[in-house]
Amino acid sequence: MRSKLPQVGTTIFTVMTRMAQQHNAINLSQGFPDFDCPAALRERVSFYLNDRRNQYAPMTGVAELREQIALKVAQLYGCQADADQEITVTSGATEALFDAIQAVIGSGDEVIMFDPAYDSYDPAVQLAGGTPVHIPLTVPDYGIDWQALSDAINDRTRMIIINSPHNPSGSVLHRSDLDQLAELIRDRDILVLSDEVYEHMVFDGARHESVLSHPELRERSFAVFSFGKTYHATGWKAAYCVAPAALTAEFRKVHQFVTFTSTSFIQYAIADFMRDCPEHHLELPAFYQQKRDTFCSLIEPSRFTFTPSAGTYFQCVDFSAISDLTDMEFVTWLCQEHGVATIPLSPFYAHAPGSSIIRFCFCKDDSTLEQAAAILNKL
């Protein structure tokens, strides 16, 4: 059998969660909360499940939900998106990212992404017949090297993938970054895929800068968002993509043959919750900043070194004062010998730099964070 992805193995998220289960470790690796989604949202799901909303939803998503999304992006980003022509509900953000890449990338096209990069980008580009081009982010701030990006752009460049707030580093892009990106691609036929699934997890008084709020980039971008991240319900695999009508039309051609549609009663429930509880997403920055601050305070006595993350629900730390192991060796030792599971950064690179940085997930109950910190502080 000839593999289409010969270099691809099992994702590091699956590897570390499986290892955590095998060793009964505290799982601060894979990015999912260990607390439940809002009770009012669960009530709406139960209502629609028992209201016989169990058949196919429209391919593009339930109309009521797309209307709520349009209202939200207008309020947050000043983007007047057409609910019928520019918004598509998908079965998770990974599907939306995949659909966007398959819709516009073909043989000979190059797609630029920034390492450490979320691990679904590169395989999706390869499956589309395109060529991934990896540019390392600058360290320690994990910002874009604009000269390196300018040097990488050529006539084959078809798409640039950006991710803010950034998984795994926790960095965020600023308005000046979007302006620089727009300037670089202004006179070129280059599209943008903007992964914004952690849009509501931006801290210290900063705001999320979406491509939807940038008129120039908006016209050439797919913007991807996640209900699962926003509503603490990652297992629902519910997300959406906002893009101009022409791009959305191509996006939907792929979407209809990948999942066609997403779970109907969950869509109706989310639409009601967005209408009735709009304060939820507005309160998320403070909610997760408290989680970040709690975790950082708890591990302050440890030998890890770190700068509090600017966004997401991830905190990167440097373990070089503790061990000279590789990051994969260190996380294996930490999980198997000490009972805390985390994620190494090397799998997020095409060419790993051999750093001593690992990523903890702090979207957990305070009691979970306290248990983990008690172990980490003894290393």
Secondary structure, 3 states (H helix, E strand, C coil): CCCCCCCCCCCHHHHHHHHHHHCCCEECCCCCCCCCCCHHHHHHHHHHHCCCCCCCCCCCCCHHHHHHHHHHHHHHHCCCCCCCCCEEEECCHHHHHHHHHHHHCCCCCEEEEEECCCCCHHHHHHHCCCEEEEEECECCCCECCHHHHHHHCCCCEEEEEEECCCCCCCCCCCHHHHHHHHHHHCCCCCEEEEECCCCCCECCCCCCCCHHHCHHHHCCEEEEEEHHHHCCCHHHCCEEEECCHHHHHHHHHHHCCCCCCCCHHHHHHHHHHHHHCCHHHHHHHHHHHHHHHHHHHHCCCCCCECCCCCECCEEEEECCCCCCCCHHHHHHHHHHHHCEECEECHHHCCCCCCCCEEEEECCCCHHHHHHHHHHHCCC
